[in-house]
Amino acid sequence: MLVSTVLSAGMNFMYNVHVAQKLGPSEFGHVATALTLLLLSTSVMLSFQIVCAKFVARNETSSAKAGVFHALMSRAWKVSILVGLGLVLLSKPLTRFLHFPSVWIVVLMAVAIAFYIPVGVKRGGFQGTCSFPLLATNFTLESAVKLILAFALVWKFGAIGAVVAIAASEVAAFVLPRVDPMLRQPGTDFVRAGSREGVQAIVFFVGQAIIMNIDLLLVKHYFPSYEAGQYAAVALVGRVLFYASWAVIHAMFPIAAQNGEGKPSRAVLAVPLALVGSIFLGFLVVLSIAPGTVMKTLFGPGFEQAEPLLALYATGTAAYAIAVVLMAYEMAHRIANTGWLQIVFACLLITGIALFHHSLRQVIVVLITLMCALLLAVSLPFLRAHARRVHPAAQETA
C-alpha cells in the first residue's frame, strides 16, 4: 500500500507539475482550486469508505459483506447525485467567488464528484476485505488516467483540458478494477453501522476536508491569481506528503478494527506514527540539502518566490498528519472523542485566515499554529492513558 500510494502520489504530482509548467501560476491557480472542490467532497467519500471498510471487515459471511457493500453503494449514489446537482445550480456564484474564467470548470467538477463519492464505497470494499492489491490498483489507475489525459489535452485546451482530465479519472476509478466477486453477489442480513459511527465518520472527514483545502479556496478569493497560483503549488507539495501518509492509515484501520473494541495495541499505533514522521522528516532533509531550487526545478519560472514557504507548510502538514493517525486509531476502536475537535479547529482556521491574510506567509503561520494546537489536544488522551499504565498505583491513590 505504501509503495502504490507513493506511486499514485507521484503521478498526481507529475500531473500538477505538468499543468503548472504549461499554464503558469495564474492558470494553474484555477486548476488547483477546481481540484480543491473535488477534495472538499472527500469528507463524504471517505465517510462512506471508512464505514464500508469497518463493517465489511466485521461481518463474517461473504453474503453479509455483500449486503453491506450494496446498501452503502446505493446510498452513495443518492448523495453524489444531490451534491453534483447542487454544484451545477451554484456554478455561476461559485465561478464569481473563485474568479474562474469559465462556469464549465464548476460543471465538470460536479461530474467528477458524482462518480467520486461512490468510489469511496468501492475502496471501502477493497479495504474491508484486505484486498490491498486491488485498492492499490484503483489509486494508481485514477492517477494514471488523469496524468495521461493532461499530457493530451492541456497543450490545446489549457485549464479546461486539465479539469476534463480530473473528471475522466474519477469515472475510470469507479469502473476499474471490479470488486471481489464475493461483494458482487446478492447480500443477506448483516451487522449494520450504528448512527453513532456514521456521525463519527462524517465529523472526522468533514473536519479533515475543510482543514486540508479551505486555505487554498480562501487564498484564491483574497489574493491575486498570480500569488494564489504560487500558494497552490506550495499546498500541492503538502498534500502529496499528507496523502502519502494516508497509505499507512489505510493499512492500520482494518487491523485496529479487527482487534476489537476497547483493546488498543501500542504496536498498531507506534508503527504508523513512526512511518508518518519519517515521511515528513525525509522531506525536510531534502529541503535543507537543496534550498532555493525545489520550486523552480519542479514548477518552472514564476514559482521560485514561494520556496521559503515550503518548510513552514510541510511542518504544519506534519503536525496535522500525526494528529490524524491518533484520531483514526481512536475511531477504529469506537472511542472517537477527538474527531469533533477538527470541526472546531476548521472553524478557527477559516476565521484566522479571514482575519490575517496580509501575506501568504501570514496565512501559513495561522495554519501551522492551529495544527500544532490540534496535535497537542488530540494527544492528551493518549498521554493520560500512558501515565495510567506507567503509574497505576499513583492513579489509584489519587
N, C-alpha and C positions, 0 to 999 in steps of 0.2 A: 504493500500500500504506500509506503513512504517513497519508494523508487518511482512508482507510477504517478503519484501525485506531484512529485518534483518534476517529472517529465511533462505532465499536464500544465503545471505552473510555468514551466519553461516555454511551452508553446504559447500560452496566454501572454507571457511576457514578450515573446517574439512578435505576436500579433500587435501588441501596443507599441513596441519599438518601431515596427514597420510603418504603422499608421502615423506615429509621431514624426518619423523621418520624412515621410512623403507629404504630410499636410502642414507641419509646423505647429507651434504652440497654440495659436488661436483655434484652428480647426480641430486639433487634437483634443482641446478642451471640450468641444461639442460631443465628440465620440466618447470620451471618458465619462462625461456627465450622463449620456444616454445609457452607457453600461451601468452606471450607478443606479439608475432607475430599476434596472433588472436586479441588481444586487440588493436593493431595498426589499424586493419580494422574496429574498431568501428567508426572511422571518416566517413566511407562510410555507415555503417549500421545505425548509429544514424542520419545521414543526411536524409536517407530515412524515418526513423521513425518520425523525427520531422516534416518533410514536410507532411507526410501522416496524422499524428495526427492533424496538423493545418488545413488542407483542408478538411479532413473528418468532422471535427468539424464545419467548416464554411459552407459547403454545407447543405442545409436544407432538401432535399428529400432523401429518402433511396436509390433510384436508382442513384442519383448523387454521394452519398457517395460511392456506389459500384463502380462507374466509376473511381473515384479517386484511390480506392484500386487496381483495376485490372490494371490500367495504370502503377502505381508505382511498382507493383509486377513484371510485365513484364520487366521493366527497371532494376529492382534489379537483376533478374536472368541473364540478359545480362552482367551486370557489374561483378557479382560474378564469372561467368564462366571465364571471361577475367582475373580477379585477380588470380583465382585459377591456371589457365594455366601459368600465369606469374611466380607464385611461383614454380611450377613444373620445368619450364625451368631454373630458377635460383637456384634450390635446391643445386647443388654442390658448387657454390661460397658462398652461404649463410651458408652452413654447415662448410666450412673452416673458414669464418669470425667469426662465433659464436662458433667455436670449439665444434660442436656437434659430438657425437660418430657415428651417422648414418644419411645418407641422408633421410631415411624414416621418421624422425621426421618432416622435412620440407614438405614432400609429404603429410603426414597425416594432417598437419595444413592447407595445400591447400584445402583438402577435407572439413575440418571444416569451413573454410572461405567461401567456395562455398555455404554452407547452411546458414551460419551466417548472411550474408548480406540480403537475403530475409526475415529472421526472423525480421529484422528491420521494414519492411513494415507491417508484421503481428502484431507486437507490436504497431505500429502506428495506425493500425485499431482499436485495443482494446482501446488505449488511446483516440483516437478521438471520439469514441462513449461512452467514460466514462465507458467502461466495465472493471473496475478495478479488479473484482474477476478473470476474465479470464486472464488479464495481470499478476496478481499475481501468478496464477496457472502456467503460462508459465515460469516465472522466477524460480519458485520452482521446476518444473519438470526438467528443464535444469540442475539445481544444483544437484538434487537427482540422476539423471542418471549418472552424472559424478562421484559422490561420491560412489555409489554402484559398478560401474564398476572398480573404483580404488581399492576398497577392494578386488574385484575378480581377478584383473589382475596384480597389481603391485608386489605382492609377487613372481610371477613366471616370469614375463616379464620385470620387472624393469621400466626404464624410458619410453620405448616404450609402455608398458601397460598403463601408466599414460596418454600418449598422445592419445592412442586409446580411452580412456575414454572421453577425451575432444572432439574429433571428433564425437563420438556417441551421446554426449549430445546435440550438435548443430543439428544433424539430428532429434532427439526427439523433440527439441524446435520448429522446423519447422513443424513437423507433428501434434503435440498436444499442447493445445486443439484447436479445429477448431474455426474459426472466426464466428462471429454472422451471421446467415442466411441472414440478410439484406445486408451484404457485399459480399455474395456469389452469389447474383442474378446478371443478366446482367445489366451493367451500361449504363447510358444515359449521356447527356451533363452535365458538371459540371464546377464549378469555378476552373480554373487551377492555379497551382503555377507559379508565375512570376519568371523570370530568376534571379531577384534581390534576392528573398527569397531563391531560391535554392543555390545561391552563398553564402548567409549568413550562411545557414546551413552547407555547405561544409567547409567554412572557420572556422566556430566555432568548428566543430568536428575534423577537421584535426589538428588544434592547440591543442585541448584537448588531442587527442590520442598521439601526439608527447610528450606533456608535461608529461603525466601520465606514459609513457612507455619508452621513449628514454634513460632515465638514466640507466635502467636495461640492455638494449642492449649494451650501451657503457661500463658499468662496466663489463659485460660478455666478452667484447673484450679486455679491458685494464688490468683486474685483473685475477689472477689465479682462477681456478674453485672453490676452497675452499672458498675464500673471496667473489667471485661472488654469491655463494650459500647463504652465510650469509646476503649479501645485499638484495638478492631476498626475504629472509624471512622478513626483515625489511620493504621492499617495499610492501610485501603482506599485512602486517598489515595496512599500509597507504591506500592501495587500498580498503580493506574492509571498512574502515571508509569513504572513498570518495564515494564508490558506495552505501553505506547506505544512505548518504545524497542525492543521486540521486532519492531516493523514494520521497523525498519532492519536488524535481524539477518536477518529472513526474506528480504529482498531481497539482502543481502550474501552469504548462504551459497551458493546455487547458482552465483553469479558467481565466487566464490572457488574453488569445487569444479571448475568448468569450466576454470579456468586451469591445472589440472594439479597433480600432487603436487610439493611442494618448490619451487614457483615463486611466492613471495609477492609481492604487489603493494602498495606503500605507499599508492597511491591508493584501492584497495579497502578498506583498513583505516582510512585517515585520515578519509574522509568519514563513515563510521558513527560514529567516535569524536566527531567534531565535532557531528553531529546529536544524539547521545545527551547530550553535555554541554550543548548548547543547551536541550534539553527541561527538564533539571533546573535549569539556571541561570534560565530563564524563570519557573519555579515559585517559586524562592527570591526573585526580584524581586517577584512578586505578593505573597508573604508580607510582604516588607519595606514594600510600599506600603499594604497593608491589614491591619496586625496586629490580632489580637484579634477579628476579625469572621468569619473563614472558616468555622470550625466551627459557630458559632451560626447563620450565614446558611444554610449547606448542610443541616445536620442538625437544627437546632432546639434548643429548650431542653434542658439536661441534657448537652450535648456541649461547651459552650464551655470547660469546665475543661481539656479536652485540647488546647486551642490551642497552648500553649507547647511541646508535644511534636512538632508538625508539622515544623518546620525541622530538628530533630535527626533525625527518622525519614527525612526526604527526603534528608538528607546521607548517611546510611548506605546508603540505596537507590541513590543516585547512584554511590557508590563500587562497589557490587556490580554495577550495570548496566554500568559501564565494564569491570570485570573479565570479565563475561560476553561482551562483544564480543571481547575478546582471546582468550578460551578457544574461542569458536565459530569464530573465524578460524583458530586452530590446528587445530581438528578438521576444518575443511573441506579442509585440506591433509594430512590423515592424519598429523599430527605432534603430536597432542594428548597432552601430558605433564602439563599443569597441572590437567586436569579432576579428577584424583584428589585434589587439594588441597581441592576443595569438600567431599568426604566428611569429610576431617579437620576442616575448619572448621565443618561442620554438627554434628559431634560436640562440638566445642568450644562451639558456640552452645547446644546442649542443656545441656551441663554448666554453662556460665556462667549461664544463666537459672535453672537449678535451684539454684545456689548464691547468686545475687544477684538477688533479686526483692522487695526491701523496698518498692520503689515502681515505678510504671510508667516513670518517668524512668530509674531504675537499669537496668531491662530494656533500654531503648533505648540507653543508654550501652554496655552489653555488646555489643549488636548493631553499633553504629557502629564500635566499637574493632576488632572481629573483621573487619568488612567492609573497613575501611581496610588492615588487615594482609593480607587476602586479595588486594586490589588490588596492593599492593606486591609480594607473592610472584609473582603471575602476570605482572607487568610485567618482572621481571628477565630472562627470556629475550629479550624484545624490546629491552631496553636493551643487553644484551650484543651482540645482532646489530647494533644501530645502531652501537655502539662499534667493531665489526669493520669495518663499511663506512667509517666516518669515519677510522679509523686502522689501515688494513690492514698497513702496514709495521711499526708497533709490535707488532701481534699476532703477525706472523711472527717478529720478533726475540725476543719473549717465548717 
